[in-house]
Amino acid sequence: MKNRLVSWLLLAAVLALSACGAPGASSDPSASAPSSSAPAESQAEQFAFTRENFPSLDGSTSTVPLAQAIASVLLGETRDEVSDLFNFSKTTQSYRMLMWSDGESTDLLIAAEPPEIIWQEKEEQNFQWQMEPFAIDALVFVVNADNPVDSLTTEQIQKIYTGEITNWSHVGGDDLPIIPFQRNEEAGSQTAMNKLVMKGLPMMEAPSDYVRGEMGDLIEAVAAYDDSPSAIGYTMYYYANDMNMADGLKILAVDGVVPTGGTIRSGDYPFLNNYYVVCAEHPTEATQVLYDWILSDEGQNLVAHEGYVPVTAAETAK
């Protein structure tokens, strides 16, 4: 029997139940829930996912809601009920978990692009994987909501993080020192920062108090630093916007472009970064089915429903 997944009727039914109050559900009207209509062939032959054969998932912090949605849809359980199936170890470590286990205990990743150290370790281990982008996110910059600055240029951001610009008055703000928070070197958002923004420019050596290992810690630090709007930090758009983590913050425009679902889809926002689905070169049957499904029309529709920008939507916008 050919590999097939849960029918569109089940997909639509579970989404209808799980979308109500779902933390990752998109408020963007263009990211609507999947239709319940589907070719008869898709409903006739299915791959039966169970708790016993469901692939072990790992990946980036910002893709946890998507993992919950995928498992909820394919197993017909609520998000709370499937939460025990995975414990994401964040971007860099998730790639290591896949390589170390050779796809046996960690089957599939939904993660941001790995840092250079992972590519080196992959080559050293001669590990082969399947890897395809399934969604696009944006690296965004956040400040306290009371900061009068609404937009920065790429050059200004670079100079803030190299230590050349040190006061908000130099970029149209109040006479306050700029406190630039960073992520740790192995964080997915740090990889994106170095690749997309700094582009080879060395970042200033930050005091340990300005480097945060958790994305949520950075968000909280920027919002509450010294009870003033001095701080700035960066995170992924989905995490700040769709996970409702930006209370007390505002997301800055860059080069005059406000990051939104629309400007990410169109490519107008400058700092775009892919999410990838990754598995070993020769995975289990269930893992291969899930990998293929995330890239299929059904999977991409779920990705959009959850508030991410699917690669198919970006391709259509070009």
Secondary structure, DSSP 8 states (H G I E B T S, - for coil): -----S-HHHHHHHHHHHSTT-TT----TTS----S---HHHHHS-----TTTS--EEE-GGGHHHHHHHHHHHHT--HHHHGGG-----HHHHHHHHHHHTTSSS-EEEEE---HHHHHHHHHHT--EEEEEEEEEEEEEEEETT----EE-HHHHHHHHHTS--BGGGGTS-S-B-EE-EE-TTSHHHHHIIIIIITT-------GGGEESSHHHHHHHHHHGGGSTTEEEEEEHIIIIITT--TTEEE-EETTB---HHHHHHT-SS-EEEEEEEEESS--HHHHHHHHHHTSHHHHHHHHHTT-EEHHHHHHH-
